[in-house]
Amino acid sequence: MAIIGIDLGTTNSLVTVWRGGQIELVPNAFGEYLTPSVVSVGKDGEVHVGRVAKEMLITNPENTFAEFKRNIGTEYRYGTAKKYTSEDLSSFVLRKLREDAENYLGEPVTEAVISVPAYFNDDKRCATKNAGLLAGLRVERLINEPSAVALKHHIGKAESETFIIFDFGGGTLDVSLVEAFENMVEIQAVAGDNYLGGKDFNEIIAKDFYEENHIMENLLSGAEKGIVIKEAEALKWELSGKNKAERRIRLGGAEYRMRMTNQHLIHISAELFKRMSKPIRQVINDSGIQPDEIDQLILVGGSSKMPIVAQYLKTLLDIPVIVEANPDESIAMGVGIAAAIKERTGDVKDMILADICPFSLGTEIYDGSFSPIIERNDTLPCSKTETYVTVRDNQTVMTFPIYQGDNLIAKENLLLGTMEVSNLPKAPKGSVGASVTFLYDINGILDIRIKSNGQVLHKVIMNKKIGLSEEALQKRLEELRQMTLSPLEDEKNLFLMERAQRLYRECSPQVREYIVRQLMVFRSVLENGQGREVREAYVRFSIYLDAVEENKFDFDGFDESFFRDDRYADEDD
């Protein structure tokens, strides 16, 4: 039974499997590899995931949720009548990916390796595992996203190389500095920003649109805001191949222009670019590797398709900046390789990934400061011991709050648990001590042993809310099972109807009339037709909607702009 690899992304998710000596991307019901990480809940509790749900961001915004990965591991709740955690919503995406894999492989799938941002803390990692459990998957191994890319990049290579992985996705940025040789991939340092991604460029473009057209955002409906964000994202991707782009948007019966150049996008996004440079600086400083020792910077993640990002990075370091051929797929391919390594199968079974601890682990000492025992960027698995002594005369108890993080003030870090040594002999301060040993493994399990005055305390901290209890898990599983995913055979037809409703909102009254007519015809065939008749109606309606989409906007020509790229030379001449 195969172990699948899952890239659970903020914007899109993918699933892979190692089969026949190579890594394979698993297609969804639409024959696509990218499944939008969007979940929509219907009135009767039916759940839609992916392309259909993405359309419902506009047609059913109150019950449709996206970008929830950013809040995984927190108490944030989504929804109005019924509340969902990010774990719940992520579990629907994972369940959909699992079902796609089962359909593709023709066998049950029960285990997965899932990627997470390198800078995810213990709460977020645990919540990701919980989401896997709720989706019916055993998740023993999580892999940092840039580590997965490093595996994919180095597989099949024997030469030594030092490189930076700049993983810029829809919602998060991860940066890793890697040294690799023969069958060894060793992560030297990681840094990142859990709240920086392509989503932020979409929001900045939308904000600029509101300001240029004097629109009060707070007066718009949820559906109208969804239209603006969707068009902002589309405009952003147009700028990946042009120096100037324009969209036309209908809001409240009026038509507006959304215009942007790469030059202007750079100007309004200055703070985002500054934030991009910080993790690069940090990994270089943490690793002790000099910039001139780095061979190249590799750009992956969907947002790396933006040419202004690669152009900016070229100004930071005097090294080649390489954009992966399929940056959306790089993480998923690497996770699939990691799953094969775990399964000890194929040509990759002897590859070794030496990953690191992304955050320091330690305890609070007498003055409230944080005392690291395992430092950030220590190679995993890692075992370290520190000795602590009493700080008061006749002290009989020593308390050790266990924290994860890198803030000087202990309480500003993430509390994982507390251990206490009691019944210590009364003695002058400093004369009674405790030896504290931390063992942290690649699966995120922290094993703690404290020895003092003949006592030995042992505690394994997986997370203060690791997994749910068996009773709680079964209860939550039962609740989520009752919310069934939409059948695969209905998904394509439903997608077309939702797409039609979305276009109806965006088009002029004249076009709306034709959309309604075509939608009524299609619904009639679905209700009364069968087999070939339904398939032909699907094709006709799909072609019609493609034509509406293509002719909806009027684009002007464009002149030379501030942003220069050789790929655009013919356009500028």
Salt bridges, closest charged atoms under 4 A:
GLU24 OE1 - ARG19 NH2 3.13
GLU32 OE2 - ARG51 NH1 2.92
GLU55 OE1 - ARG502 NE 2.87
GLU67 OE1 - LYS199 NZ 3.80
GLU75 OE1 - ARG77 NH2 3.79
GLU75 OE2 - LYS465 NZ 3.89
ASP88 OD2 - ARG476 NH2 2.51
ASP100 OD1 - LYS96 NZ 3.05
GLU102 OE2 - ARG98 NE 3.55
GLU111 OE1 - ARG138 NH2 2.56
GLU111 OE2 - LYS342 NZ 2.78
ASP123 OD2 - LYS464 NZ 3.31
GLU140 OE2 - ARG138 NE 3.48
GLU140 OE1 - LYS342 NZ 2.85
GLU145 OE2 - LYS69 NZ 2.80
GLU161 OE1 - HIS153 NE2 3.25
GLU161 OE2 - HIS154 ND1 2.75
ASP193 OD2 - ARG275 NH2 2.99
ASP200 OD2 - ARG70 NH2 2.78
GLU203 OE2 - LYS199 NZ 2.29
ASP208 OD1 - HIS264 NE2 3.00
GLU212 OE2 - ARG259 NH2 2.71
GLU231 OE2 - LYS230 NZ 3.82
GLU231 OE1 - ARG247 NE 2.80
GLU231 OE2 - LYS552 NZ 3.43
GLU238 OE2 - ARG247 NH1 2.45
GLU246 OE2 - ARG248 NH2 3.72
GLU246 OE2 - ARG257 NE 3.44
GLU255 OE1 - ARG248 NH1 3.78
GLU271 OE2 - LYS274 NZ 3.28
ASP286 OD2 - ARG376 NH2 2.64
GLU324 OE1 - LYS152 NZ 2.69
ASP328 OD2 - LYS305 NZ 2.38
GLU364 OE2 - LYS411 NZ 3.08
ASP378 OD2 - LYS384 NZ 2.85
ASP406 OD1 - ARG376 NH1 3.57
ASP447 OD1 - ARG449 NE 3.94
ASP447 OD1 - HIS458 NE2 2.96
GLU479 OE1 - ARG476 NH1 2.14
GLU491 OE2 - LYS96 NZ 3.82
GLU506 OE1 - ARG502 NH1 3.37
GLU506 OE1 - LYS552 NZ 2.48
GLU513 OE2 - ARG517 NH2 2.58
GLU536 OE2 - ARG532 NE 2.94
ASP546 OD1 - ARG499 NH2 2.92
GLU549 OE1 - ARG499 NH2 3.42
GLU549 OE2 - ARG502 NH1 2.97
GLU549 OE2 - LYS552 NZ 3.45
ASP554 OD2 - ARG248 NH2 3.70
ASP556 OD2 - ARG257 NH1 3.99
GLU560 OE2 - ARG564 NH1 3.43
ASP565 OD1 - ARG567 NE 3.15
ASP572 OD2 - ARG564 NH1 2.91
